[in-house]
Amino acid sequence: MKPQSDYQQQCPDTESPDDALKDKLARTPKSPGVYLMKNASGKIIYVGKASSLKNRIRSYFSGSPARTDAKTGVLVKHVTDFETIVTASETEALILESNLIKRYRPRYNVILKDDKRYPSLRMDLSQPYPNLTVVRKTKKDGALYFGPYASAGAVRQTLKMIHRVFKLRKCKSSNVKPRSRPCLNYQIGICLAPCCYMVDPEEYRKIVHEVRMFLQGRTPDLIGRIRAQMHQAAEIQDYEAAAQFRDKMHALEKTLEKQVAVTTDFVDRDVIAVERLDEKAMVMLLKVRNGYLQGMRDFLITDAISEATEILGAFIRQYYEDTEKVPDEILMQFNPPDKELYVKWLAQLRGRRVLLHTPVRGEKKRLVEMAAQNARQRLKSIVEEESSAASLLSGLQKRLGMENYPRRIECLDNSGLFGTDLVAGLVVFENGVPKKSHYRHYTIAGVSGQDDYGCMREVLFRRFSGPEDEKHLPYPDLLMVDGGKGQLNIALAVLKELDISDRFAVIGIAKKDEARGEARDKIYLPGRANPANFQQHPGQLHLLEQIRDEAHRRAVSFHRKRRNARGLHSALDDIAGIGPKRKTILLKHFGSIEAIATAGEDELAALPGMTRKAARALHLNLMAP
């Protein structure tokens, strides 16, 4: 007999959780839909879909070891309740499941984390003269997106190639802004300058079409098209145009030489492989366009207790619902659950059939193996890096005598110039790497003059006086302040005043004094007169120096930004009725504040956009005493 819990012994007439789940399961329909598993606190911990809700949910509680994978075994231990949502079809359930996973981000669902948004190129075809801009976030706004690219460097290289070969406008504004004269790009013949001259929209559209072909991986087709244009120009003896086509063709051929041909059928396809190591999984995506490998992209999944097939299915659902273009074919390492459902869903997204295929031989099998090999190598590298960082942080914990493992380290630094524009920067490192989404900067308002201690005190109060909850940064395991014993003592006093001095460790870091023969920066600990000895552990000291340098860079950068903004402030900014447009008109007409001050009220009022009232206010504020 199953032993009763303390709760059941105290309340014998109360229905047990198992009985409550069985009763609810008995009332669950066999329709397709979505189910939401909840824990004891009512939080949704898993969202799933099913063609038959009753059969799928019953499988979780069947108790058969042969039917229970690792994830299900862990999940069922925490489930105390569930909800169901009936849908008209399994395809609708797939879409609803995806939306609910995005909304609730359940603990036991596979969720793609894209912390570093990859850059893409955006082209808005609704504009008469479209251009390319670099964006980090794609939207369903009707524009074309190309990418994402593996790095900002790859985007810059691609743009450089396009700007050199195609006469697409180079200005960054979405709309063409009229100019009095064209820029240098027109002078050197790489822009048609629609900002200054009448450019035939149809001719410009031809350029846009060529750029699209290049970015979509159809470079061989584009080269053939340009070669035909070159021959046509030569036949009518337009040798200048033929030479331009020749140069463009040669530039594209050099680009094509750098690309890797991986198939001979010139089909657009994606290749997906999943590799697991310990509790991590790596999904590798190879993008093959027109037979050429355009690039690869990796997705790391932590706490991967799901089976590899489930990870693959979750990746297909989450990746392709947000991408602009679904390829003709998707090659996979193995088949995901509900493969036919994904085929139907992808066909709806694309508007025509998409082939999901697990090859067993030939060049397609070789592509899948290439993706799997890259996934293994990337995952192995990440695990080794994390192991190295964990060893470094464990040694740092021992060296500093900390109770807690220093998973999260924060560092504060102040910046100012002769007591003006005082600011501070806060940086956060987690597991030895920067967590830039938690970086903060502070404008110091309650301190006058060069008072480093006062600045540190104000910033520490602002950082730690709020509650530690979802809306605020969590407390660090280690707080480091830039400075010696004085800054460290200020930090300790503030934390004691806030009654959180026992929540985390605090240290101070001071630069080495080369004049006194010091070879290393100094780390000061509370209650110790001499700095800690890192002579035998330079790696640990280097990590702390790296964090300090990042905090210093952050503070100095923010200080410089504020100082530059103050330098751009002029006397016109303090006059009522003089906004940015009128300020621009005045400076463009008169050239300087002094010239504006000597102008008469009538002369000021005669300028376009000015009124008699604004001219009078300007004249009264600027006229010499």
N, C-alpha and C positions, 0 to 999 in steps of 0.2 A: 504494500500500500504506500502511495506517495505521501510523505510527511507533510503535515499542515504547517503553514507559516505562522509566525506570531500573530499576524493580523487576523488570520482565520481562527486561531484559537481564542482570541479575544471576542471575535464577532462570528460565531459559528453559523449563524443564519445568513451571512453575507455570501453572495455568489462569488466563487473564485474567479480570478482573471482568466484562467483556461476555459472555464465554463462560459464566461461572458463572450470570449472569442468564438467558441463553438456555436453559441446561439446566434451570434451575428453572422457567422459563416453560413449557417443554415438558411438565413434570410437573404444571402447574397445572390444576385441573379447570375445566370450563365451568359449574359450579354457581353459584347466587347466593351472595353472601357479602361479606366485608369484607377489604380489603387494607391493609397497613401498610408504608409506604415508609421505609427507614432510610438514614442517611448512613454515612460511613466509620467513625465512632466508635460505631455501633450505636444511635444515638438515632433515635427515630421522628419524622420530619419531616412526614409527611402520612398521613391516614387517609381512605379512600374506600370507597364501596359499589359493587356492580355486580350486574347480573342474570346476567352471565357473567364470572367472574373472569379467565379466560384471555383473552377478547377485550378486556376493559377494560385489563388490564396490558400486553397486546401493543401497544395503541394508543399507549402512552407511548413505546415504543422503536421505533416504525415508521419514524421518521426523515423522515416526510412534512411539509414546512413548512406545507402547507395545513391540516393537522390539528393543528398545534401552536400553542396560544395562549401569551401571555406567561408565565403562571404555570407551564404545563407545561414550557416551555423552560427556565425557571430551575430548576424542581424536578428535572428529569431529570439536570441537571449534577451534582447532589449525591447521587443515589440510587446506592447500591452493593449494596443487598440489599432484599428484601421478604418479608413473611409474609402468609399468607392464612388466613382463618377462614370455613369453609363454614357457611351457614345454610339453614334449611328453605325460606325464601321471601325475596323482595326486601324485604318489609315488615319482617321480622325483621332483615335487614341494615341497614335504615335506623335502627332503634332501637339496634342494636349499634354502628353507626358513631357515633351521637350520644354514647353512653356512653364510647366510647374517646377521642373528641375531648375530652370533659370530663376524662378521666383523664390523658391525655398532653399536651394542649394543643399540638399540633404546629405548627411554625413556618409551614407553608404552608396550613393550614386557616383558613377564615374563622371567627373566634371573637368573639362579642359580648362586649364589655367593658362592664360596668355598674358603674363605679367608685363612682358616687354612687347608692346604693340609694334608689330612689324610695319615698316613704311610701305606705302603704296603710291601709285601715280593716279591722279584724278583728272578726267577730261569731261567738261560740261558741254555736251553737244547742243544744248539749247541756246548757247551764245552764238552770235554771228561769226566770231573769230575765236574758236576755242583754243585754250592753252593747257599745258600740263602743270599741275601743282602737286607737291609732296604732302601727303596726309598720313596720319597715324590711325585714323578711325574711318572705316567705310560706312556709308549710309545708303539706304534705299531711297535715293533722291533723284533717280533718273539719269545720273551721270555714269560715265564709264570708269571703272577702276581696273588698274593693271597691277599685278603683284599678288600677294605681298612679296617684298624683297627681303633677303636674309639680313641686310644691314643697310645703314644709311649710306655707306660707301658704295654699295652696289647700285643704289638709286642715283647717286651723283654721277657714277660712271655711265649709267644708261642715259641720263639727261644730257650729259656732255656729248655723247654720241649723237643723240637726236638733234641737239642744237647745232652741231657741226654739219650734219648732213641735210636736215630738213629746215625749210624756212618758216617754221612755226614761230609765232611771236613768243618772246622770252619774258615779257613783263609778268609779274606775279598776280596782278589784280585780276579778278574774275571778269570784269567788264573792261573794254578798251577805253582808256582815259585819253582824251585829246591832248596832244603836245604841240608846242609851237615849232619844234624841229625834232627830227628823228634821233634816236640814240646811236651809239657806236655800232650796234649789231646791224643796222641798216647800211651803215657806211662800208662795212666789210663784207656785205652781201649775204648775210645769213638770216635776215628778217625782211619781210615785205613792208613793215611799218604801217599797219592799218590805223595806227594812232595819228598819223599825219597825212596819209595819202589814201585815195580811193583804191581799194583792193577788191577785185571781183570775188564775191563770196563763193562762187562755184570753183574758181581756181584755188581758193584757200581750202575748200572742202576736199579737193583732190590731195592736197598736202596732208590734211587730217586723216584721210583714208590710208595713205601710205604709212603714217605714223602708227595707226591702229594695226596695220598688217605687221609692222616690225615688232610692236609690243606683244602681239598675239602669237609670236613665234613663226609667222609665215614669211620669214626672210627669203627662202628660196623662191617662192612665188613672186615676191616683191622684186627680187633681182631680175627674174625673167621679164616682168612687166617693164622695168626701167631699161633693160637691154632692147626690148622692142621699140620703146620710145626713142632710144639713141639711134637705132637704125632708120626709123622714120625721119628723124631730124636730119640725118646725114643724106638721105635720099633727096630731100628738097633743098640740100646744100645750106642748111642752117647749122653751120659747123660750131658756132658758139654755144647753141643749145645742146648739140650733140656732145660737146666737151663737158658740159655741166652734168649731163646724164651719165657720161663715162666716169667722171670723178665720184658721183654718188654711188654708182654700181661698184666701183673698186672699194670704196669705204665699207659698203655693206658686205662685200665678199671677205674682207679682212675680219669683220665681226663674226661672220659665219664660220671662219676657220677656227675661232676660239671656242665655238660651241661643240658639244660632244654629241655625235649621232649615235643613238642607242637602239633604234628600230629602223626597219626598212619599209614599213607600210605607211608612214607619215600620218598616223592616227593620233589625235589628242587623247591622252590618257593620264590618269593619276595612279601611282603605285603606292600601296600602303602595307607596312609591316609593323608588327608589335613584338617587342621583346621585354621580358621581365627579369628582374634581379632583386632578390629579397622582397621588400615591400614597395618597390618602385617599378614603374613600367614606362617604356619609351615608345611613342608612336612616331614612325618616320614616314614622311610623305615626299615622294619624288614626283615632280611635275614634268611630264614629257609632252611637248607641243610640236606637232608636225614632224615627229620623229627625233627631235633634239631635246636633250635634257636641259630644261630651263633653270632648274634649281631644286633644292630640297629644304624641307622645314621639319623641325622636330618639336614634339610636344611631350613634356615630362608629366607623369601622373604619379603623385605621391600617395601613400597609404593604399596601394593597389591590391586590395584583397579579392577583387573580382577576377574571374577567369579571363584569359586573353581574348577569347571569342566575344565576351560581353564588352570588353574594352574596345574592341574593333567596331562593334555595332554602335556603341555610344559615340565613338569618334565620327563615324559616317554621319550620324544624325546631327550632331552638334556642329561639325565643320561645314557641311554642305548647305545647311539651312541659312548660314550667314555669308556664303560665298556668292559672288556675282555670276560665275559661270561653272556649270557642271560639265565635265568632259564627256566625250563619247563613250569612254570605257574606264572602269576602275578595276585595277588588278589588286588582288588581296592575297595575303599569306595563307588564310584559311577562311571558310565561310562563317559569317556571323549568324547568330540566331535570327529567325524570321527574315531570311535573305530575300524571299520573294516580296515581302512587305516593303523592304527597302527599295527593291527594283521598281515597284509601283509608285512609291513616294518620290523617288528621284526623277522618274518619268514625268510626274506632275510638275515638279520644279522646273525641269528643263523644257518641257513642251514636246518632247519626243523620247524615244526609248534610250535607256542607258544600260550598258552591259556591265554586270558585276561578275567577275570571273576569277577563279582560283586556278592558275595554270599549273600544269604538271610536267611540262617539257618545253624546250625551245627558248627563244630569246625573251619571251614574256616571263618564263620561269626564272631566267637569269636576272631580269629586272627586279623581281620580287626578292631574290636572294641578295641582290645589291642593296635594296632597301633594308633588309633584315640585318645585313652585315654592318651597315652604317648605324642602325639603331643600337646594335650590341656595343659597338665601339663608343658611341656617344654616351650610352647609359653607364658603361664601365668607367669612362672618364669622369662623369658626374659623381658616381659613388666613390671613386678614389679621391676626388677633390674634397668631398664632404668628410671622408674618413680622415684626411689630412687636417682639415679645419677642426674637426672634433678633437683630434689629438692635441692640436695647438691650444684650443680653448680649455681642454681638461688640464693641460700643463699650466695655463694662466690661472685657472681656478686654484690650483695647488700653490702656485707661486705667491698669489695675493692673499691666501688664507681665506677664501670665500666659502660660505656655506652652500650657495647655489651655483649651479653651472652657468657660466656667463653667456647664455644663448643670445640675449639682447643687451647690447652695449650702446649707451648714448654718450655724446660728447657735446659740451657747450663751449662756445668761444665768442668773445666780444670784439667789436671793431668800431673805430671812430678816428677822427682826425682833429686833434687839438680840441677835443671836447664837443665837436659838432657832428650831427647826423649819426648819433650813437645807435648801434644795432647789435644784434646777437644772432648767431646761427646755431641750430641744433641738428645734428646728424644722428642716424640710427643704423647700426649694423646688426644683422641677425645671422647667426651661424657663420660669422666671419665675413659676410658680404653686405654691401650697402642695401638698405631698404628705403629707397628714395621717396616712396609714397608717404613715409612718416617723417620726412625732413620738415623742419619748421624754421621760420625766421621771425625775429621780434624787433619792433621799433621801440627803443627805450625812451620813455617820456618823463619818468619821475626822477631823472638824474641830470644834473648840470655840471659841466666841466669834465675834466679827465679823471673820473672816479671809477676805476675798474671794479673795485669791491662793491660799490653801489649798484653798478650795472649787473654784476653777477647776482646780487641779492634780488633785484627786481625780476630778472628773468627766471630764477629758480622759483620764486613765489608764483609767477604766472604759469610756469610749466607744471608744478605739482600741487597747486591749491585746488584744482578741480577734481571731481570724482574719477575713479578709474572704472570706466564703463565703455560700452561700445562706441560712444560718441567722442571719447577722449583716448589719447595714447595710453597703452598699458605701461605700468612701471617697468623700468629696466632691471636687469640683474646686476648691471654695473654702470654707474654714472662716473664719467671722467670730465673734470673741469680743466680747461687750459690755464695753467698757472702753477705757482708753487704752493707753499704752506698757507699763505694768506688766503688764496682763493679756495683751497681745500677747507680751511676753517670756516669760511663764510658759508660754504655749501653745507657743512655739518650743522652749523647753527640754524640755518633755514629749515633743514629737514627735521631737526629736533623741535623747532617751533611749530612745524606742521604736524608733529607727532607721527612721522613716517621714517624716522631715522633707522629703524630696524627692518625696513622693507627691502633694502638693497644695499650693495656695497658702493663706496665712494672713494675715488682716488684723484690725485692731481698730477698733471704732467707738465714739466718745465723743460725748456730748451737747454741744451748743454752750454756751458760757459767756456768757450774755447780759450779765452784769455787766461783762465785758471787751469788750463790743461785738461778740461773734461772732454772725454771722448764720446759720451753717450748722453742722450736725454735722460732726465731724472723722473722717476715715478715715486710720488709721496703717498704714504698710507697713513690713515688716522692713528694717532698715538705713537708714531715713530718719528724720531728726529732726523734720522738718515734715510736717504731714498733706498728703495728696494734694489737688490742686486740682480741684474739680468745678464751678467757677463757670460754665463754659460747657456743662456737661452735667448739668443738674439732674435729668433723668429717671433717670440711672444712680444718682445719690445717693438719689433718692426710693425706688428699688427696694431698696437696701441698708437704708434707714431702715424701710421696710415690713417687711422680714424681721426686723430687730432688734426692732421693736415687737411682732411676733407672738411672738418668743421671750420677750420681757418679759411679755406677757400670759399665756403658757403657764406661766412660772415663778411669777408672782404668784398665778395661779389655783390651782396645786397647793399653794403655800404656805398660802393661805387655807383650802383644804380640810383640810390637816393641822392647822392651828391650831384650826379649828372642831371637828374630831374630838377634839382634846386637851381643848378646853373642855367637851365633853360628858362627859368621863371623871369619874367620881365615886368616893368612898371605897368604895362598894358593889362596884365592879368588881374590887377587889383581894381580896375575901373569898371563900374557897373555899366552894362550895355555893350561892352567890348568882348565879344566871344572869339573863338578860334578863327572863324571866317573873316570877321572884320579886322582882326589882328593881322592876318595874312595879307589882306588888301592894303592896309596901311603901310606895312613894312615893305611890300613890293613896290608901292608908289613912291614913298619918301626915302626908303633905304635905311633909316636909323631912327631911334627914339628921339635923338636930338633934333632931327629935321622935322619930325612930327610936332615936337614941342614949339617950334618957331612958326608953324603954320597957323593961319587964321581960322576962325570958326567957320567962315563961309567956305574956305577951301576944303576944310575937312568934311563939311556937310555935302559937298558936291561929288564926293567919291561914291561909286556904286555900292549899294548896300548900307550906306550910312544914313542916319536920320539927324534932324536938327538937334534933338534931345541928346543923342549919343555924342554928337560933335561938341556940344556945349560942355558935357561932362568930361570929355577928353581934354578939351582946351583948358578948363578950370583946373584939372588935376596935373597937367603937365607944364602949364605956362610958368615961366621963371618967376621967382618971388620978387 
